């Protein structure tokens, strides 16, 4: 369904609880069942994907594909987000927080080396955090670290971070920071991480292979090599799985094709928990979408249930706001802006547009966006709204919409869990600016307890739904299909990562 996708997500994120234990590769991941018999420790695992990286730098516009292939596999952070949604220590051996919650002192794990052979030091961690925060960083997570006041390195094994304000999600946020060798060059085409795999070869447009790193500090990968094979469409991806060109598909994008796997004893179809939302994102700064009633009218004029069924059949979920059911502050808000054409016409008239209006919908060129755009155009025509569909590439979308804010409305997917907080940032690309929401998000981030945080973010979730800040069309399903010779693969792929180091092939 999707090609190389710059899926976006908020990373000023918050965590309900932190399970911080020492770990190596494979700890606390929600994976497929382990095999009852032996497995081939020298196996090569073929992974089928539609998400080829734009480049190999997650602060340089690498997109979803670079996260899927390299996060946790080639690069690690001080902490890691497991497939079960838990935050665990990775390169951090231990840490302490000052009584005022403003100073974090991290002690690094011993014996960690980069793939180049250089030993990990506190200077590398400092460099890596600053790389995300840099002026030229393209990381959507950049503002997550605005509260960082200073980073010092008292000795090679210690990193001290002082914040300007409390951040209950700071440790969680650090799971998104890849620790890279501060002396490394050309990270858009090469790598120097500390993970269980090294980059073997990247053939653009075809495949990216990773080889087990013999000097890895933790538990070695359970396979010798993984190869991410990239395909242009879901049909080609499914054919690759059926012909054993790949062993597992990271995210099935063709529900109509599932029966051929469900009815075949050689394959297993797994339903995981998705955090990917498809949004009709309005530019809330510009007319007519600066008008709440216009946004509500558009939302009520579109039959999201019918759209979801047309794309995913019986899979996927309607959510009514930015928060998926796996987030602690989830609430079913699908009735706030119900599908009701009569209501939509009434709201348009009240907003001063009784005969509708015309706007351009900037639409990424990979599925399901063109399909969804055509559906939306047909739905809105019923209430007099004319839609001009403008098909653009991912790179054009990044420049035109995300960077320059030169749009009226757009379609885009947002991958991350716990990303409702982006609606508290009026500078984000969609321009939603509600001072109360901004204050609630700020208070939630500075909460002393997760209960307080949860209560505030529930308020945020409901308010943005009442304001129809965007139209949250649906939540994707997360369907992983694999050959039955495989086990240990991730089922959820939270935030688009796909940890391959625990995959076993018999």
FIFI-205284 format. One line per field, with one value per residue (C-alpha): residue number from 0; residue in three letters; x, y, z. Coordinates in nm, 2 decimals, always signed. Layout:
// residues N
seq: NUM:...
type: ala:...
x: X:...
y: Y:...
z: Z:...
END
This chain:
// residues 506
seq: 0:1:2:3:4:5:6:7:8:9:10:11:12:13:14:15:16:17:18:19:20:21:22:23:24:25:26:27:28:29:30:31:32:33:34:35:36:37:38:39:40:41:42:43:44:45:46:47:48:49:50:51:52:53:54:55:56:57:58:59:60:61:62:63:64:65:66:67:68:69:70:71:72:73:74:75:76:77:78:79:80:81:82:83:84:85:86:87:88:89:90:91:92:93:94:95:96:97:98:99:100:101:102:103:104:105:106:107:108:109:110:111:112:113:114:115:116:117:118:119:120:121:122:123:124:125:126:127:128:129:130:131:132:133:134:135:136:137:138:139:140:141:142:143:144:145:146:147:148:149:150:151:152:153:154:155:156:157:158:159:160:161:162:163:164:165:166:167:168:169:170:171:172:173:174:175:176:177:178:179:180:181:182:183:184:185:186:187:188:189:190:191:192:193:194:195:196:197:198:199:200:201:202:203:204:205:206:207:208:209:210:211:212:213:214:215:216:217:218:219:220:221:222:223:224:225:226:227:228:229:230:231:232:233:234:235:236:237:238:239:240:241:242:243:244:245:246:247:248:249:250:251:252:253:254:255:256:257:258:259:260:261:262:263:264:265:266:267:268:269:270:271:272:273:274:275:276:277:278:279:280:281:282:283:284:285:286:287:288:289:290:291:292:293:294:295:296:297:298:299:300:301:302:303:304:305:306:307:308:309:310:311:312:313:314:315:316:317:318:319:320:321:322:323:324:325:326:327:328:329:330:331:332:333:334:335:336:337:338:339:340:341:342:343:344:345:346:347:348:349:350:351:352:353:354:355:356:357:358:359:360:361:362:363:364:365:366:367:368:369:370:371:372:373:374:375:376:377:378:379:380:381:382:383:384:385:386:387:388:389:390:391:392:393:394:395:396:397:398:399:400:401:402:403:404:405:406:407:408:409:410:411:412:413:414:415:416:417:418:419:420:421:422:423:424:425:426:427:428:429:430:431:432:433:434:435:436:437:438:439:440:441:442:443:444:445:446:447:448:449:450:451:452:453:454:455:456:457:458:459:460:461:462:463:464:465:466:467:468:469:470:471:472:473:474:475:476:477:478:479:480:481:482:483:484:485:486:487:488:489:490:491:492:493:494:495:496:497:498:499:500:501:502:503:504:505
type: unk:unk:unk:unk:unk:unk:unk:unk:unk:unk:unk:unk:unk:unk:unk:unk:unk:unk:unk:unk:unk:unk:unk:unk:unk:unk:unk:unk:unk:unk:unk:unk:unk:unk:unk:unk:unk:unk:unk:unk:unk:unk:unk:unk:unk:unk:unk:unk:unk:unk:unk:unk:unk:unk:unk:unk:unk:unk:unk:unk:unk:unk:unk:unk:unk:unk:unk:unk:unk:unk:unk:unk:unk:unk:unk:unk:unk:unk:unk:unk:unk:unk:unk:unk:unk:unk:unk:unk:unk:unk:unk:unk:unk:unk:unk:unk:unk:unk:unk:unk:unk:unk:unk:unk:unk:unk:unk:unk:unk:unk:unk:unk:unk:unk:unk:unk:unk:unk:unk:unk:unk:unk:unk:unk:unk:unk:unk:unk:unk:unk:unk:unk:unk:unk:unk:unk:unk:unk:unk:unk:unk:unk:unk:unk:unk:unk:unk:unk:unk:unk:unk:unk:unk:unk:unk:unk:unk:unk:unk:unk:unk:unk:unk:unk:unk:unk:unk:unk:unk:unk:unk:unk:unk:unk:unk:unk:unk:unk:unk:unk:unk:unk:unk:unk:unk:unk:unk:unk:unk:unk:unk:unk:unk:unk:unk:unk:unk:unk:unk:unk:unk:unk:unk:unk:unk:unk:unk:unk:unk:unk:unk:unk:unk:unk:unk:unk:unk:unk:unk:unk:unk:unk:unk:unk:unk:unk:unk:unk:unk:unk:unk:unk:unk:unk:unk:unk:unk:unk:unk:unk:unk:unk:unk:unk:unk:unk:unk:unk:unk:unk:unk:unk:unk:unk:unk:unk:unk:unk:unk:unk:unk:unk:unk:unk:unk:unk:unk:unk:unk:unk:unk:unk:unk:unk:unk:unk:unk:unk:unk:unk:unk:unk:unk:unk:unk:unk:unk:unk:unk:unk:unk:unk:unk:unk:unk:unk:unk:unk:unk:unk:unk:unk:unk:unk:unk:unk:unk:unk:unk:unk:unk:unk:unk:unk:unk:unk:unk:unk:unk:unk:unk:unk:unk:unk:unk:unk:unk:unk:unk:unk:unk:unk:unk:unk:unk:unk:unk:unk:unk:unk:unk:unk:unk:unk:unk:unk:unk:unk:unk:unk:unk:unk:unk:unk:unk:unk:unk:unk:unk:unk:unk:unk:unk:unk:unk:unk:unk:unk:unk:unk:unk:unk:unk:unk:unk:unk:unk:unk:unk:unk:unk:unk:unk:unk:unk:unk:unk:unk:unk:unk:unk:unk:unk:unk:unk:unk:unk:unk:unk:unk:unk:unk:unk:unk:unk:unk:unk:unk:unk:unk:unk:unk:unk:unk:unk:unk:unk:unk:unk:unk:unk:unk:unk:unk:unk:unk:unk:unk:unk:unk:unk:unk:unk:unk:unk:unk:unk:unk:unk:unk:unk:unk:unk:unk:unk:unk:unk:unk:unk:unk:unk:unk:unk:unk:unk:unk:unk:unk:unk:unk:unk:unk:unk:unk:unk:unk:unk:unk:unk:unk:unk:unk:unk:unk:unk:unk:unk:unk:unk:unk:unk:unk:unk:unk:unk:unk:unk:unk:unk:unk:unk:unk:unk:unk:unk:unk:unk:unk:unk:unk:unk:unk:unk:unk:unk:unk
x: +0.00:+0.28:+0.61:+0.91:+0.71:+0.81:+0.54:+0.53:+0.46:+0.50:+0.78:+0.72:+0.57:+0.48:+0.50:+0.26:+0.53:+0.90:+1.03:+1.40:+1.60:+1.94:+1.89:+2.05:+1.90:+1.56:+1.45:+1.07:+0.97:+0.62:+0.70:+0.57:+0.60:+0.94:+1.00:+0.98:+1.28:+1.62:+1.69:+1.96:+2.20:+2.36:+2.03:+1.96:+1.62:+1.44:+1.22:+0.97:+0.88:+0.74:+0.94:+1.28:+1.48:+1.53:+1.88:+2.03:+2.02:+1.72:+1.80:+1.84:+1.50:+1.56:+1.19:+1.00:+1.22:+1.54:+1.37:+1.23:+1.56:+1.82:+1.65:+1.75:+1.92:+2.22:+2.17:+2.08:+1.99:+2.04:+1.70:+1.49:+1.12:+1.03:+0.76:+0.54:+0.57:+0.80:+1.10:+1.41:+1.77:+2.00:+2.33:+2.25:+2.38:+2.20:+2.07:+1.96:+1.73:+1.78:+1.50:+1.38:+1.35:+1.58:+1.91:+1.96:+2.29:+2.35:+2.61:+2.71:+2.74:+3.09:+3.25:+3.04:+3.21:+3.09:+3.11:+3.42:+3.59:+3.59:+3.47:+3.15:+3.21:+2.99:+3.11:+2.92:+2.60:+2.63:+2.69:+2.40:+2.15:+2.28:+2.25:+1.88:+1.85:+2.07:+1.93:+1.96:+1.80:+1.50:+1.39:+1.03:+1.15:+1.36:+1.13:+1.11:+1.44:+1.37:+1.38:+1.75:+1.95:+2.30:+2.48:+2.81:+3.04:+3.22:+3.40:+3.40:+3.13:+2.90:+2.65:+2.48:+2.17:+2.02:+1.66:+1.51:+1.17:+1.06:+0.98:+0.81:+0.87:+1.24:+1.36:+1.10:+1.21:+1.57:+1.47:+1.44:+1.79:+2.03:+2.38:+2.63:+3.00:+3.08:+3.36:+3.15:+3.10:+2.86:+2.58:+2.33:+2.50:+2.69:+2.66:+2.86:+2.63:+2.66:+2.37:+2.37:+2.40:+2.63:+2.53:+2.63:+2.51:+2.25:+2.14:+1.91:+1.57:+1.62:+1.75:+1.94:+2.13:+2.25:+2.51:+2.56:+2.82:+3.07:+3.18:+2.83:+2.82:+2.49:+2.31:+2.41:+2.14:+1.98:+2.04:+2.36:+2.20:+1.88:+1.79:+1.52:+1.38:+1.19:+0.88:+0.68:+0.33:+0.15:+0.09:+0.47:+0.53:+0.28:+0.42:+0.76:+0.63:+0.44:+0.75:+0.98:+1.18:+1.11:+1.02:+0.82:+0.63:+0.66:+0.31:+0.06:-0.10:-0.35:-0.63:-0.79:-0.48:-0.49:-0.70:-0.42:-0.21:-0.48:-0.57:-0.21:-0.04:+0.30:+0.21:+0.09:-0.11:-0.06:-0.28:-0.08:-0.15:-0.11:-0.03:-0.05:-0.33:-0.44:-0.52:-0.69:-0.49:-0.62:-0.40:-0.58:-0.41:-0.58:-0.93:-1.16:-1.00:-0.94:-1.31:-1.40:-1.74:-1.59:-1.36:-1.64:-1.86:-1.59:-1.54:-1.91:-1.95:-1.70:-1.81:-1.49:-1.63:-1.71:-1.36:-1.19:-1.40:-1.31:-0.94:-0.91:-1.23:-1.29:-0.95:-0.86:-1.03:-1.22:-1.09:-1.23:-0.92:-0.54:-0.52:-0.52:-0.65:-0.30:-0.23:-0.32:-0.54:-0.75:-1.12:-1.37:-1.45:-1.60:-1.94:-1.80:-1.80:-2.04:-2.10:-2.41:-2.45:-2.74:-2.54:-2.24:-2.47:-2.60:-2.25:-2.13:-2.42:-2.35:-1.98:-2.09:-2.04:-2.40:-2.30:-1.97:-1.62:-1.32:-0.98:-0.67:-0.59:-0.22:-0.20:+0.11:+0.15:+0.16:-0.14:-0.38:-0.36:-0.48:-0.77:-0.86:-0.84:-1.08:-1.32:-1.30:-1.36:-1.68:-1.81:-1.75:-1.92:-2.25:-2.23:-2.11:-1.74:-1.52:-1.18:-0.88:-0.64:-0.27:-0.06:+0.29:+0.60:+0.72:+1.00:+0.76:+0.53:+0.81:+0.91:+0.57:+0.36:+0.58:+0.85:+0.68:+0.33:+0.21:-0.11:-0.48:-0.53:-0.33:-0.34:-0.07:+0.00:+0.13:+0.31:+0.40:+0.21:+0.14:+0.17:-0.14:+0.09:+0.17:-0.16:-0.01:+0.26:+0.11:+0.42:+0.36:+0.27:-0.11:-0.10:-0.36:-0.34:-0.55:-0.38:-0.57:-0.45:-0.10:-0.11:-0.26:+0.02:+0.28:+0.13:+0.11:+0.47:+0.56:+0.33:+0.47:+0.25:+0.13:-0.23:-0.21:-0.05:-0.32:-0.61:-0.46:-0.40:-0.76:-0.87:-0.64:-0.77:-1.14:-1.07:-0.90:-1.19:-1.44:-1.24:-1.20:-0.83:-0.79:-1.01:-0.87:-0.99:-0.89:-0.63:-0.44:-0.43:-0.09:-0.08:+0.24:+0.25:+0.54:+0.65:+0.59:+0.96:+1.00:+0.95:+1.06:+0.96:+0.79:+0.41:+0.33:+0.62:+0.55:+0.66:+0.76:+1.06:+1.11:+1.36:+1.51:+1.77:+1.54:+1.41:+1.48:+1.45:+1.42
y: +0.00:+0.24:+0.31:+0.49:+0.68:+0.98:+0.89:+1.14:+1.12:+1.32:+1.23:+1.48:+1.16:+1.04:+0.71:+0.54:+0.34:+0.26:-0.09:-0.02:-0.33:-0.44:-0.59:-0.72:-0.77:-0.94:-0.84:-0.80:-0.80:-0.90:-1.15:-1.46:-1.79:-1.94:-2.27:-2.59:-2.74:-2.62:-2.33:-2.24:-1.99:-1.91:-1.85:-1.56:-1.41:-1.24:-0.95:-0.80:-0.44:-0.14:+0.11:+0.16:+0.43:+0.77:+0.76:+0.60:+0.91:+0.94:+1.31:+1.37:+1.27:+0.90:+0.84:+0.53:+0.29:+0.38:+0.34:+0.00:-0.14:+0.03:+0.12:-0.14:-0.35:-0.13:+0.17:+0.17:+0.44:+0.48:+0.32:+0.11:+0.09:-0.28:-0.42:-0.45:-0.07:-0.09:+0.14:-0.05:+0.04:-0.04:+0.15:+0.31:+0.09:+0.30:+0.65:+0.88:+1.18:+1.48:+1.56:+1.85:+1.64:+1.86:+1.67:+1.32:+1.14:+0.84:+0.58:+0.40:+0.03:-0.12:-0.29:-0.13:-0.07:+0.08:-0.13:+0.06:-0.07:+0.26:+0.24:+0.41:+0.72:+0.99:+1.23:+1.01:+1.03:+1.40:+1.44:+1.21:+1.41:+1.74:+1.59:+1.54:+1.90:+2.06:+2.35:+2.14:+1.83:+1.70:+1.48:+1.52:+1.45:+1.76:+1.97:+1.68:+1.80:+2.17:+2.16:+2.04:+2.31:+2.16:+1.83:+1.76:+1.46:+1.44:+1.13:+0.89:+0.67:+0.95:+1.18:+1.46:+1.63:+1.93:+2.04:+2.38:+2.22:+1.88:+1.62:+1.31:+1.16:+1.24:+0.88:+0.76:+1.03:+0.91:+0.58:+0.76:+0.90:+0.68:+0.68:+0.73:+0.75:+1.13:+1.08:+0.90:+1.06:+1.01:+0.87:+0.91:+0.62:+0.44:+0.37:+0.33:+0.21:-0.03:-0.27:-0.64:-0.60:-0.40:-0.27:-0.53:-0.38:-0.14:-0.17:+0.13:+0.03:-0.33:-0.45:-0.36:-0.64:-0.65:-0.89:-1.01:-0.80:-1.04:-0.77:-0.70:-0.63:-0.80:-1.12:-1.20:-1.20:-1.54:-1.53:-1.45:-1.21:-1.03:-0.88:-0.62:-0.67:-0.37:-0.38:-0.12:-0.26:-0.50:-0.76:-0.79:-0.82:-1.10:-1.28:-1.27:-1.43:-1.70:-1.79:-1.79:-1.49:-1.35:-1.52:-1.24:-0.93:-0.64:-0.51:-0.66:-0.40:-0.60:-0.74:-0.90:-1.12:-1.26:-1.57:-1.72:-1.71:-1.80:-2.11:-2.22:-2.42:-2.28:-1.93:-1.76:-1.44:-1.23:-0.94:-0.69:-0.35:-0.05:+0.31:+0.44:+0.69:+0.81:+1.18:+1.43:+1.72:+2.07:+2.38:+2.54:+2.87:+2.94:+3.00:+2.82:+2.57:+2.83:+2.80:+2.52:+2.47:+2.42:+2.15:+1.98:+1.99:+1.83:+1.56:+1.48:+1.48:+1.19:+0.84:+0.71:+0.37:+0.32:+0.44:+0.20:-0.09:+0.00:-0.01:-0.27:-0.47:-0.60:-0.48:-0.15:+0.08:+0.41:+0.62:+0.97:+1.15:+1.11:+0.86:+0.48:+0.23:+0.13:+0.47:+0.52:+0.82:+0.66:+0.74:+0.64:+0.98:+0.86:+1.02:+1.37:+1.44:+1.17:+1.09:+1.30:+1.48:+1.69:+1.81:+1.89:+2.11:+2.29:+2.35:+2.48:+2.73:+2.85:+2.90:+3.12:+2.86:+2.74:+2.65:+2.50:+2.60:+2.48:+2.36:+2.17:+1.84:+1.77:+1.39:+1.17:+0.95:+0.61:+0.40:+0.44:+0.82:+0.86:+0.61:+0.80:+1.13:+1.02:+0.89:+1.22:+1.42:+1.22:+1.25:+1.62:+1.69:+1.59:+1.90:+2.13:+2.12:+2.09:+1.91:+1.95:+1.66:+1.74:+1.43:+1.49:+1.28:+1.22:+1.47:+1.73:+1.67:+1.73:+2.06:+2.19:+2.08:+2.00:+2.26:+2.55:+2.50:+2.58:+2.38:+2.39:+2.03:+1.71:+1.34:+1.18:+0.89:+0.94:+0.64:+0.70:+0.61:+0.88:+1.16:+1.36:+1.61:+1.76:+1.94:+2.14:+2.28:+2.56:+2.56:+2.20:+2.18:+2.17:+2.50:+2.40:+2.67:+2.64:+2.80:+2.58:+2.26:+2.40:+2.46:+2.11:+1.95:+2.15:+2.06:+1.69:+1.69:+1.84:+1.61:+1.43:+1.13:+0.93:+0.96:+1.34:+1.31:+1.08:+1.30:+1.60:+1.42:+1.29:+1.65:+1.73:+1.44:+1.54:+1.91:+1.85:+1.62:+1.89:+2.14:+1.89:+1.99:+1.72:+1.44:+1.11:+0.88:+0.55:+0.35:+0.10:-0.26:-0.42:-0.75:-0.95:-1.25:-1.50:-1.84:-2.10:-2.18:-1.84:-1.73:-1.44:-1.16:-0.84:-0.84:-0.47:-0.28:+0.02:+0.35:+0.15:-0.03:-0.40:-0.56:-0.85:-0.98:-1.23:-1.39:-1.77:-1.97:-2.35
z: +0.00:+0.08:-0.08:+0.08:+0.34:+0.55:+0.81:+1.09:+1.45:+1.77:+1.99:+2.27:+2.42:+2.76:+2.92:+3.17:+3.33:+3.29:+3.32:+3.35:+3.36:+3.22:+2.88:+2.57:+2.23:+2.25:+2.60:+2.66:+2.30:+2.21:+1.94:+1.77:+1.96:+1.99:+1.80:+1.99:+1.81:+1.71:+1.47:+1.23:+1.40:+1.06:+0.88:+0.65:+0.71:+0.42:+0.53:+0.28:+0.31:+0.11:+0.31:+0.17:+0.35:+0.18:+0.34:+0.64:+0.88:+1.11:+1.16:+0.79:+0.64:+0.63:+0.67:+0.81:+0.62:+0.80:+1.14:+1.04:+0.92:+1.16:+1.48:+1.75:+1.48:+1.39:+1.62:+1.99:+2.24:+2.61:+2.63:+2.40:+2.33:+2.32:+2.09:+2.40:+2.46:+2.76:+2.80:+2.91:+2.96:+2.67:+2.66:+3.00:+3.28:+3.53:+3.59:+3.87:+3.88:+4.11:+4.37:+4.16:+3.85:+3.65:+3.64:+3.49:+3.54:+3.32:+3.37:+3.05:+3.01:+3.01:+2.71:+2.43:+2.10:+1.78:+1.46:+1.37:+1.68:+1.88:+2.24:+2.34:+2.55:+2.71:+2.43:+2.18:+2.37:+2.41:+2.04:+1.95:+2.16:+2.01:+1.66:+1.71:+1.85:+1.58:+1.37:+1.05:+1.21:+1.01:+1.30:+1.39:+1.75:+1.76:+1.98:+2.23:+2.37:+2.38:+2.76:+2.75:+2.91:+2.92:+2.86:+3.03:+3.04:+3.38:+3.27:+2.97:+3.14:+3.27:+3.10:+3.29:+3.14:+3.30:+3.20:+3.21:+3.32:+3.43:+3.17:+3.28:+2.94:+2.91:+2.95:+2.70:+2.46:+2.48:+2.34:+2.01:+2.01:+1.82:+1.98:+1.69:+1.68:+1.71:+1.46:+1.20:+0.85:+0.57:+0.79:+0.50:+0.32:+0.59:+0.96:+1.29:+1.56:+1.85:+1.76:+1.71:+1.33:+1.10:+0.76:+0.50:+0.18:+0.05:-0.31:-0.36:-0.50:-0.41:-0.08:+0.24:+0.43:+0.78:+0.92:+1.28:+1.46:+1.63:+1.88:+2.01:+2.38:+2.45:+2.34:+1.98:+1.71:+1.67:+1.29:+1.09:+0.85:+0.76:+0.43:+0.39:+0.03:-0.10:-0.33:-0.51:-0.42:-0.20:-0.48:-0.55:-0.17:-0.13:-0.43:-0.28:+0.04:-0.16:-0.36:-0.06:-0.18:+0.17:+0.50:+0.66:+0.56:+0.81:+0.76:+0.53:+0.31:+0.10:+0.31:+0.00:-0.02:+0.34:+0.26:+0.05:+0.36:+0.62:+0.43:+0.37:+0.65:+0.55:+0.67:+0.99:+0.99:+1.30:+1.42:+1.63:+1.78:+1.54:+1.63:+1.27:+1.21:+0.87:+0.89:+0.68:+0.82:+0.78:+0.78:+1.07:+1.00:+0.67:+0.55:+0.55:+0.79:+1.05:+1.12:+1.37:+1.21:+0.87:+1.00:+1.19:+0.88:+0.66:+0.93:+0.95:+0.57:+0.53:+0.60:+0.77:+0.83:+0.46:+0.37:+0.62:+0.49:+0.13:+0.20:+0.48:+0.48:+0.84:+0.97:+1.12:+1.38:+1.39:+1.68:+1.64:+1.76:+1.77:+2.05:+1.97:+2.22:+2.33:+2.47:+2.84:+2.77:+2.50:+2.49:+2.21:+2.06:+1.73:+1.82:+1.87:+1.49:+1.36:+1.00:+0.93:+0.60:+0.73:+1.02:+0.79:+0.57:+0.87:+1.01:+0.67:+0.65:+1.01:+0.91:+0.61:+0.34:+0.26:-0.10:+0.00:-0.11:-0.31:-0.18:-0.29:-0.12:-0.13:-0.16:-0.13:-0.44:-0.26:-0.15:+0.02:-0.02:-0.38:-0.31:+0.01:-0.17:-0.44:-0.18:+0.02:-0.30:-0.37:-0.01:+0.01:-0.32:-0.16:+0.06:-0.22:-0.13:-0.44:-0.40:-0.63:-0.57:-0.61:-0.61:-0.48:-0.39:-0.03:-0.08:-0.22:+0.07:+0.32:+0.16:+0.06:+0.36:+0.65:+0.60:+0.42:+0.55:+0.19:+0.18:+0.27:+0.36:+0.32:+0.38:+0.59:+0.83:+1.18:+1.32:+1.68:+1.99:+2.25:+1.99:+2.08:+2.24:+1.89:+1.91:+2.19:+1.96:+1.75:+1.53:+1.40:+1.04:+1.08:+1.28:+1.55:+1.81:+2.13:+2.43:+2.67:+2.49:+2.49:+2.86:+2.93:+2.73:+2.92:+3.25:+3.15:+3.06:+3.40:+3.60:+3.91:+3.85:+3.55:+3.68:+3.66:+3.32:+3.19:+3.32:+3.14:+2.81:+2.81:+2.82:+2.53:+2.33:+2.38:+2.31:+1.98:+1.88:+1.97:+1.77:+1.48:+1.47:+1.20:+1.07:+1.20:+0.93:+1.08:+1.27:+1.06:+1.14:+1.21:+1.02:+1.01:+0.78:+0.81:+0.70:+0.98:+0.98:+1.15:+1.51:+1.73:+1.49:+1.62:+1.62:+1.68:+1.52:+1.74:+1.58:+1.27:+1.42:+1.33:+1.57:+1.37:+1.62:+1.79:+1.47:+1.45:+1.14:+1.16
END
